[in-house]
Amino acid sequence: MGRVGDENPAISTGTVVPWSSAWVTQQRRKAPGQSPEAFLKSNGKDYDSFCVYTARRRTATMSHQPLSCLTEKGDSPSETTGNGPPNLAHPNLDTFTPHELLQQMRELLIENHQLKEAMKLNNQAMKGRFEELSAWTEKQKEERLYFETQSKEAKERLTALSLENEKLKQELGKLTGKTERAFEDIIGDPKVPKAEVEQEVEQLKTQVARLQAEKADLLGIVSELQLKLNLGGSSEDSFVEIRMAEGEADVAAKEIKTSPRPTRTDSVDMSKSAEGTKNYVEFEELTVSQLLHCLREGNQKVERLEVALKEAKERISDFEKKAKDHSETESQTEEPTEQEKEEEKDTKTIGSEVETLNLQVTTLFKELQEAHTKLSEAELMKKRLQEKCQALERKNSASPSELNEKQELVYKNKKLELQVESMRSEIKMEQAKTEDEKSKLGTLQLTHNRLLQEYNNALKTIEELKRRESEKVDKVVLQELSGKLELAEKALASKQLQMDGMKQTIAKQEKDLETMAVLRAQMEVYCSDFHAERAAREKIHEEKEQLALQLAVLLKENNAFEDGGSRQTLMEMQSRHGARASDADQQAYLVQRGAEDRNWLDQQQNIPIHSCPKCGEVLPDIDTLLIHVTDCII
């Protein structure tokens, strides 16, 4: 008889287990043109259950554990999982149906696919952030290069302006020296004719009128420059205005020097006066043209400096905006980068340039003071010349024509004095304006210093924010990615554990199905053996009954024979020995012996024949006894 752990009898006898792969191939060979659904329906099976069975076999083949390895308990011999940490316990999947297992497998596959997509999206986001950071660094490099070029251009402009200022100073010194020499030459020569002196006076009048017109033009230009300065309000514009005021002061000094010259005509020599006046007029025309040219160039430079100032203001506003934007972020950095060091160098160079500009402004103020001193000296010279003119008028008071001329000259001198007074008032106005501009310049310097401090603070905050941002972005991204990776690993480990548990349960169920087929075959063998045993038992029982009947008959015969033999021996003994006994005693003995024999026979006859050997239940016939014995024993 076979047991559960014995060899499969169907396989040993050469038969194939139903619904195994070999059995399915054999059945499909019998009906080659039949579809799987029709084949399964013809054999009384469901297509879904067969699909579940095949899926279980496939998952079992995909795993590392074989299908046929069974222990005594029926479990898998290797309890370790293929993937995932060994500490996590396997889920209990014995109660799941095949459809639920398939659904869980599909859900696990979908979740695995979603995790892969999430990892791809995270990688793409990280790539985008890296590209944004690289673009931001490139922009910072470009801005740094732009600032370097702008600082170099500003330095070049400052050097060019300083050179031009020195050249103009040299030219002014040369012009003042030449005018003084010519004036001394004119005064030193006493032999000059009167006609030439009159011509010279007329030329000087025309020159004075032309200088007044040029002066009006210069005043208009100065007013325009002052308006521009008021609109701009920067240190560079004030620098240009100071230069223009200095040029106007020089022009006024020259006019003051030229205005009293007609009063000294009597003391001038007539031989060299004509050439001296011509040279002087040409020289004055050249100086005026040069001054106009210098004013035009100054206007152009003022416009350029205004444009540069606007650009600088825009840069400062951009820096302030960047500082505000960086102050809103909460990033933290520790080590300075090369770009930040270069920006610190740029800030230092900008501070040095600002200091140089302040020095230049102070030098220009000094030059303006020197121009004021020159004006005061020119006024003293004018007073001296007026005194000399009065002395000459006294000497020439004899002739009426000369008196008329002297009156005209006095009238002209008065006009010139009025003009000088107007010039003085204008100079005072300009001085007041310069004082206002000085105060404005002081306020501008204060604001400039404050802005420099704010700019330095903003640069420091920008550097700190850049450091913090770079470190924080890296830390935050790394933390997020590490957290996501840990979650993904945990999810994958749990899903892998579930998949391993499901694979084990599928393998167990497949093994159970295979063992069920084996057990069914064994049950059939058991049934056939049981029926054979029952038939043999029935035959043995019939033989036992026959033997019992024969034994009972033989026992009766033996008892009868023994009774007859004992009686004969007793009779012989009695007859031999002559022992006498009463008939009553002999009858009682015989009755007692016969009663004992009858009781034994009754007991043998009263034994029930149809009784169960296990539970002792008495049954009427042998068929019911056999049915009861099969139920009771099994």
C-alpha positions in Angstrom: 0.0 0.0 0.0 1.3 3.5 -0.9 1.5 6.5 1.4 1.7 10.2 0.9 5.5 10.4 1.0 5.9 7.3 -1.3 6.6 7.4 -5.0 3.8 8.4 -7.3 2.2 5.2 -8.5 0.9 6.8 -11.7 4.4 7.7 -12.6 5.9 4.3 -11.6 3.3 2.5 -13.6 3.9 4.6 -16.7 0.8 6.7 -16.6 0.8 10.6 -16.7 -0.5 12.9 -13.9 -3.7 14.8 -15.0 -3.2 18.5 -15.9 0.6 18.2 -15.9 2.6 19.5 -18.8 3.1 16.0 -20.2 -0.6 15.2 -19.9 -1.6 18.5 -21.6 0.8 17.8 -24.5 -0.5 14.3 -24.9 -4.1 15.6 -24.9 -3.3 18.4 -27.4 -1.6 15.9 -29.7 -4.9 14.0 -29.8 -6.8 17.1 -30.9 -4.2 19.4 -32.7 -6.7 21.8 -34.3 -8.6 22.6 -31.2 -8.3 26.0 -29.4 -7.1 26.1 -25.7 -10.6 27.3 -24.5 -12.4 24.5 -26.3 -9.9 22.0 -25.1 -10.3 23.1 -21.5 -14.1 23.1 -21.7 -14.1 19.7 -23.3 -12.1 18.4 -20.3 -14.3 20.1 -17.8 -11.8 22.9 -16.7 -12.0 26.7 -16.6 -9.7 28.7 -18.8 -9.0 31.3 -16.0 -7.9 28.6 -13.6 -5.6 27.1 -16.2 -4.1 30.5 -16.8 -3.5 31.0 -13.1 -1.8 27.5 -13.0 0.4 28.4 -16.0 1.3 31.8 -14.4 2.2 30.1 -11.2 4.5 27.7 -13.1 6.2 30.6 -14.9 6.8 32.6 -11.7 8.1 29.4 -10.1 10.6 28.9 -13.0 11.6 32.6 -12.8 12.5 32.3 -9.1 15.6 30.5 -7.9 13.7 27.7 -6.1 12.7 24.5 -7.9 9.2 23.3 -8.2 9.7 19.7 -7.0 11.6 20.3 -3.8 9.3 19.5 -0.9 10.1 18.9 2.7 8.3 16.7 5.2 6.0 19.6 6.1 5.3 20.4 2.4 7.1 23.8 2.5 10.0 25.2 0.5 13.4 24.0 1.7 15.0 27.4 1.4 13.3 30.0 3.5 15.6 32.9 2.3 14.2 35.4 -0.2 15.8 36.3 -3.4 15.7 40.1 -2.8 15.1 42.5 0.1 16.4 42.5 3.6 16.0 39.2 5.6 14.6 40.9 8.7 11.2 41.7 7.1 8.6 39.0 7.6 6.8 37.4 4.7 3.1 38.3 4.3 0.6 35.5 4.9 -0.8 34.8 1.4 -2.3 31.3 2.1 -5.8 32.8 2.2 -5.5 34.6 -1.1 -7.3 33.4 -4.2 -5.5 33.1 -7.6 -7.4 36.2 -8.9 -6.3 38.2 -5.9 -2.7 37.1 -6.4 -2.8 38.1 -10.0 -4.3 41.5 -9.1 -1.6 42.0 -6.5 1.1 41.1 -9.0 -0.3 43.6 -11.4 -0.4 46.3 -8.8 3.1 45.6 -7.8 4.3 45.8 -11.4 2.3 49.1 -11.8 3.9 50.5 -8.6 7.3 49.4 -9.8 6.8 51.2 -13.1 5.5 54.3 -11.3 8.6 54.3 -9.1 10.8 54.1 -12.1 9.0 57.0 -13.8 9.3 59.0 -10.6 13.1 58.3 -10.5 13.3 59.4 -14.2 11.4 62.6 -13.4 13.7 63.3 -10.5 16.7 62.8 -12.6 15.3 65.2 -15.3 14.5 67.8 -12.6 18.0 67.5 -11.3 19.4 67.9 -14.8 17.2 71.0 -15.3 18.5 72.5 -12.0 22.1 71.8 -13.0 21.5 73.5 -16.3 20.0 76.5 -14.6 22.9 76.8 -12.2 25.4 76.5 -15.0 23.5 79.3 -16.9 23.5 81.4 -13.8 27.2 81.0 -13.3 27.8 81.9 -17.0 25.7 85.1 -16.5 27.7 85.9 -13.4 30.9 85.6 -15.4 29.6 87.8 -18.2 28.5 90.4 -15.7 31.9 90.3 -14.0 33.6 90.8 -17.3 31.3 93.6 -18.2 32.0 95.3 -14.9 35.7 94.9 -15.5 35.5 96.5 -18.9 33.4 99.3 -17.6 35.9 100.0 -14.8 38.7 100.0 -17.3 36.9 102.4 -19.5 36.1 104.7 -16.5 39.8 104.6 -15.6 40.8 105.5 -19.1 38.3 108.3 -19.2 39.6 109.7 -15.9 43.1 109.6 -17.1 42.1 111.3 -20.4 40.2 114.0 -18.4 43.2 114.6 -16.1 45.5 114.9 -19.1 43.2 117.4 -20.8 42.9 119.3 -17.6 46.7 119.6 -17.3 46.9 120.6 -21.0 44.3 123.3 -20.5 46.1 124.6 -17.4 49.3 124.8 -19.4 47.5 126.7 -22.2 45.9 129.1 -19.8 49.3 129.8 -18.2 50.8 130.4 -21.6 47.9 132.7 -22.6 48.1 134.8 -19.4 51.9 135.1 -19.9 51.5 136.2 -23.5 48.8 138.8 -22.7 50.9 140.3 -19.9 53.9 140.5 -22.1 52.0 142.2 -24.9 50.4 144.7 -22.4 53.8 145.5 -21.0 55.2 146.0 -24.5 52.4 148.4 -25.3 52.8 150.3 -22.1 56.6 150.5 -22.4 56.7 152.1 -25.9 55.9 155.9 -25.5 56.4 156.7 -29.2 53.0 155.7 -30.7 51.0 157.9 -33.0 47.5 159.1 -32.1 45.8 157.7 -35.2 47.1 154.2 -34.5 45.9 154.6 -30.9 42.5 155.5 -32.1 42.4 152.6 -34.5 43.5 150.3 -31.7 40.8 151.8 -29.5 38.1 151.0 -32.2 39.5 147.5 -32.6 39.3 147.0 -28.9 35.7 148.3 -28.9 34.8 145.8 -31.6 36.7 143.1 -29.7 34.8 144.0 -26.5 31.4 143.8 -28.3 32.4 140.4 -29.8 33.6 139.2 -26.4 30.3 140.3 -24.8 28.4 138.3 -27.4 30.7 135.3 -26.8 30.2 135.9 -23.1 26.4 135.8 -23.6 26.8 132.5 -25.5 29.0 131.2 -22.8 26.5 132.2 -20.1 23.8 130.4 -22.1 26.0 127.3 -22.3 26.7 127.6 -18.5 23.0 127.9 -17.7 22.3 124.7 -19.8 25.1 122.9 -18.0 23.7 124.0 -14.7 20.2 122.7 -15.7 21.8 119.4 -16.6 23.7 119.4 -13.3 20.5 120.1 -11.4 18.8 117.3 -13.3 21.6 114.8 -13.0 22.9 115.8 -9.5 26.1 113.6 -9.7 29.7 114.2 -8.8 31.0 113.9 -12.4 28.6 116.6 -13.6 29.7 118.9 -10.8 33.2 118.2 -11.9 32.4 119.4 -15.4 30.6 122.5 -14.1 33.6 123.4 -12.0 35.8 123.3 -15.0 33.3 125.4 -17.0 33.1 128.0 -14.2 36.9 128.1 -14.1 37.0 128.7 -17.9 34.4 131.5 -17.5 36.4 133.1 -14.7 39.5 133.1 -17.0 37.4 134.7 -19.8 36.1 137.4 -17.3 39.7 138.1 -16.2 40.8 138.5 -19.8 37.9 140.9 -20.4 38.8 142.9 -17.3 42.4 143.0 -18.5 41.3 144.2 -22.0 38.6 146.7 -20.8 40.9 149.5 -19.4 43.4 149.4 -22.2 42.0 152.4 -24.2 42.5 154.7 -21.2 46.3 154.3 -21.4 46.7 155.2 -25.0 48.6 158.5 -24.4 51.5 156.8 -22.6 52.0 154.2 -25.3 54.7 154.5 -27.9 53.3 154.9 -31.5 55.9 152.8 -33.3 55.0 149.4 -32.0 51.3 149.9 -31.1 49.8 148.8 -34.4 51.7 145.5 -34.6 51.1 144.9 -30.9 47.3 145.5 -31.1 47.0 143.3 -34.2 48.9 140.5 -32.5 46.9 141.0 -29.4 43.6 140.9 -31.3 44.6 137.8 -33.2 45.8 136.2 -29.9 42.5 137.1 -28.3 40.5 135.6 -31.2 42.6 132.4 -30.9 42.0 132.2 -27.2 38.3 132.8 -27.6 38.0 130.1 -30.3 40.1 127.7 -28.2 37.8 128.4 -25.2 34.7 127.8 -27.4 36.2 124.6 -28.6 37.0 123.6 -25.1 33.5 124.4 -24.0 32.0 122.2 -26.8 34.3 119.4 -25.9 33.3 119.9 -22.3 29.6 119.7 -23.2 30.3 116.5 -25.1 32.2 115.1 -22.2 29.4 116.2 -19.9 26.9 114.2 -22.0 29.2 111.2 -22.0 29.7 111.4 -18.3 25.9 111.7 -17.8 25.4 108.6 -19.9 28.1 106.8 -17.8 26.4 108.1 -14.6 23.0 106.8 -15.7 24.6 103.4 -16.5 26.3 103.4 -13.1 23.0 104.2 -11.4 21.3 101.4 -13.3 24.1 99.1 -12.2 23.7 100.2 -8.6 19.9 99.6 -8.8 20.6 96.2 -10.4 23.0 95.4 -7.6 20.4 96.5 -5.0 17.7 94.4 -6.6 20.1 91.4 -6.7 20.9 92.0 -3.0 17.2 92.1 -2.1 16.5 88.9 -4.2 19.4 87.2 -2.5 18.4 88.4 0.9 15.0 86.7 0.5 16.6 83.3 -0.1 17.7 81.2 2.9 20.7 79.3 1.5 23.9 78.9 3.5 27.5 78.6 2.1 30.8 78.2 3.8 33.7 78.3 1.3 34.2 81.3 -1.1 34.5 80.6 -4.7 36.9 82.2 -7.3 34.0 84.3 -8.7 33.3 85.8 -5.3 37.0 86.6 -4.9 37.0 88.3 -8.2 33.9 90.3 -7.3 35.6 91.4 -4.1 38.6 92.6 -6.2 36.1 94.5 -8.4 34.5 96.2 -5.4 38.0 97.2 -4.1 38.9 98.6 -7.5 35.6 100.5 -7.6 36.3 101.9 -4.2 39.8 103.0 -5.3 38.3 104.6 -8.4 35.8 106.5 -6.2 38.6 107.7 -4.0 40.5 109.0 -7.1 37.4 110.8 -8.2 37.1 112.5 -4.8 40.7 113.5 -5.1 40.1 115.0 -8.5 37.1 116.9 -7.2 39.2 118.4 -4.5 41.9 119.4 -7.0 39.2 121.0 -9.1 38.0 123.0 -6.1 41.5 124.2 -5.5 41.8 125.2 -9.2 38.5 127.2 -8.8 39.9 129.0 -5.8 43.0 129.8 -7.8 40.8 131.2 -10.5 39.0 133.4 -7.9 42.4 134.7 -6.7 43.3 135.5 -10.3 40.0 137.4 -10.7 40.8 139.4 -7.6 44.3 140.2 -9.0 42.7 141.2 -12.3 40.4 143.6 -10.4 43.4 145.1 -8.7 45.0 145.5 -12.1 41.9 147.2 -13.4 41.8 149.7 -10.5 45.5 150.6 -11.2 44.7 151.0 -14.9 41.7 153.2 -14.1 43.9 155.4 -11.9 46.5 155.7 -14.7 43.6 156.5 -17.2 42.4 159.3 -14.9 45.9 160.7 -14.7 46.2 160.6 -18.5 42.8 162.3 -18.8 44.0 165.1 -16.6 47.1 165.6 -18.8 45.0 165.6 -22.0 42.3 168.0 -20.7 43.7 170.9 -22.8 42.1 170.1 -26.2 38.3 170.0 -26.6 38.4 167.1 -29.0 40.4 165.2 -26.6 38.0 166.2 -23.9 35.1 164.8 -25.9 37.1 161.7 -26.5 37.9 161.5 -22.8 34.2 162.0 -22.0 33.4 159.2 -24.4 36.1 157.1 -22.8 34.8 157.9 -19.4 31.3 157.0 -20.5 32.7 153.8 -22.0 34.7 153.2 -18.8 31.5 153.7 -16.8 29.8 151.2 -19.1 32.7 148.9 -18.6 32.5 149.4 -14.8 28.8 148.6 -15.0 29.7 145.6 -17.0 32.4 144.7 -14.4 29.8 145.1 -11.7 27.4 142.9 -13.5 30.3 140.5 -14.0 30.9 140.7 -10.3 27.3 140.1 -9.5 27.4 137.2 -11.9 30.6 136.0 -10.3 28.9 136.3 -6.9 25.9 134.3 -8.3 28.3 131.8 -9.6 30.1 131.7 -6.3 26.7 131.1 -4.6 26.0 128.5 -7.1 29.4 127.0 -6.5 28.7 127.0 -2.7 25.3 125.4 -3.4 27.1 122.9 -5.6 29.7 122.4 -2.9 26.9 121.6 -0.4 25.2 119.4 -3.0 28.6 117.8 -3.6 29.0 117.2 0.2 25.5 115.7 0.3 26.4 113.7 -2.8 29.6 112.5 -1.2 27.7 111.5 1.9 25.1 109.7 -0.2 27.9 108.2 -2.2 29.7 107.0 0.9 26.4 105.6 2.2 25.7 103.9 -1.1 29.3 102.6 -1.1 28.7 101.1 2.4 25.3 99.7 1.3 27.0 98.4 -1.9 29.7 96.7 0.1 27.2 95.3 2.6 25.1 94.2 -0.4 28.1 92.5 -1.9 28.9 90.8 1.3 25.3 89.7 1.7 25.3 88.5 -1.9 28.5 86.5 -1.3 27.1 85.0 1.8 23.8 84.3 0.1 25.6 82.7 -2.8 27.6 80.5 -0.5 24.5 79.6 1.5 22.5 79.0 -1.7 25.1 76.8 -3.3 25.5 74.7 -0.2 21.8 74.7 0.7 20.7 73.8 -2.8 23.2 70.9 -2.8 22.2 69.8 0.7 18.5 70.1 0.0 18.8 68.3 -3.3 20.9 65.6 -1.7 18.6 65.2 1.2 15.5 65.0 -1.0 17.2 62.5 -3.3 18.5 60.4 -0.4 15.0 60.4 1.2 13.4 59.5 -2.1 16.0 56.8 -2.7 15.5 55.4 0.8 11.7 55.4 0.3 12.1 53.8 -3.1 14.4 51.2 -1.7 12.1 50.5 1.2 9.1 50.3 -1.2 11.1 48.1 -3.6 12.2 45.9 -0.7 8.6 45.5 0.6 7.3 44.9 -2.9 10.1 42.4 -3.5 9.3 40.7 -0.2 5.6 40.5 -1.2 6.6 39.1 -4.6 8.9 36.5 -3.0 6.1 35.6 -0.6 3.7 35.3 -3.5 6.2 33.2 -5.4 6.6 30.9 -2.4 2.8 30.6 -2.0 2.4 30.0 -5.7 5.2 27.3 -5.6 3.5 25.8 -2.5 0.1 25.8 -4.3 1.6 24.2 -7.4 3.3 21.6 -5.2 0.0 21.1 -3.4 -1.7 20.6 -6.8 0.9 18.1 -7.9 0.6 16.3 -4.5 -3.2 16.3 -4.9 -2.8 14.5 -8.2 -0.5 12.0 -6.5 -2.9 11.7 -3.6 -5.8 11.1 -5.9 -3.9 8.3 -7.6 -3.0 6.9 -4.2 -6.6 7.1 -3.1 -7.7 5.1 -6.2 -5.0 2.5 -5.3 -6.3 2.5 -1.7 -9.9 2.0 -2.9 -8.9 -0.9 -5.1 -6.9 -2.4 -2.3 -9.7 -1.9 0.2 -12.2 -3.5 -2.1 -9.9 -6.5 -2.6 -9.2 -6.7 1.1 -13.0 -6.6 1.8 -13.6 -9.4 -0.6 -10.8 -11.4 1.0 -12.2 -10.7 4.4 -15.6 -11.8 3.4 -14.2 -15.1 2.0 -12.1 -15.5 5.2 -15.2 -14.8 7.3 -17.2 -17.4 5.4 -14.5 -19.9 5.9 -14.3 -19.0 9.6 -18.1 -19.5 9.9 -17.8 -22.9 8.2 -14.9 -23.8 10.4 -16.8 -22.7 13.5 -19.7 -24.8 12.5 -17.4 -27.8 11.9 -15.7 -27.1 15.2 -19.0 -27.0 17.0 -20.0 -30.3 15.5 -16.7 -31.8 16.4 -16.9 -30.5 19.9 -20.3 -32.0 20.3 -19.1 -35.3 19.0 -16.0 -35.1 21.2 -18.1 -34.3 24.2 -20.5 -37.1 23.5 -17.6 -39.4 23.0 -15.9 -38.2 26.1 -19.2 -38.7 28.1 -19.6 -42.2 26.8 -16.0 -43.0 27.5 -16.1 -41.6 31.0 -19.3 -43.5 31.7 -17.8 -46.7 30.5 -14.6 -46.2 32.6 -16.7 -45.4 35.6 -18.8 -48.4 35.2 -15.7 -50.4 34.7 -14.1 -48.9 37.8 -17.2 -49.5 39.8 -17.4 -53.0 38.6 -13.7 -53.7 39.2 -13.3 -52.2 42.6 -16.8 -53.0 43.7 -17.3 -49.7 45.1 -20.8 -49.2 46.1 -22.5 -46.1 45.9 -26.0 -45.1 46.1 -28.0 -44.6 43.0 -28.9 -41.2 44.3 -25.3 -40.0 44.5 -24.5 -41.5 41.1 -27.5 -39.8 39.6 -26.7 -36.5 41.3 -23.1 -36.6 40.0 -24.3 -37.5 36.6 -26.9 -34.7 36.7 -24.3 -32.2 37.8 -21.8 -33.2 35.1 -24.5 -33.1 32.5 -25.5 -29.7 33.6 -22.0 -28.4 33.3 -21.7 -29.8 29.8 -25.0 -28.3 28.8 -24.0 -24.8 30.1 -20.8 -24.9 28.1 -22.8 -25.9 25.0 -25.3 -23.1 25.7 -22.5 -20.6 26.0 -21.0 -21.8 22.7 -24.4 -21.6 21.1 -25.1 -18.1 22.6 -21.9 -16.5 21.1 -23.1 -13.8 18.5 -21.8 -14.5 15.1 -22.5 -11.1 13.4 -20.6 -8.7 15.8 -18.1 -5.9 15.0 -14.6 -6.8 16.2 -13.7 -3.1 17.0 -16.8 -1.7 18.7 -18.6 -5.0 19.5 -21.9 -4.0 17.8 -24.1 -7.0 16.9 -25.6 -6.9 13.3 -28.3 -9.1 11.8 -26.4 -10.3 8.7 -22.9 -10.3 7.2 -23.6 -7.6 4.5 -24.5 -5.0 7.1 -21.5 -6.2 9.2 -19.1 -5.6 6.2 -20.6 -2.1 5.6 -20.3 -1.2 9.3 -16.7 -2.6 9.5 -15.6 -0.4 6.4 -17.1 2.7 8.0 -15.8 1.9 11.5 -12.2 1.1 10.5 -11.8 4.0 8.0 
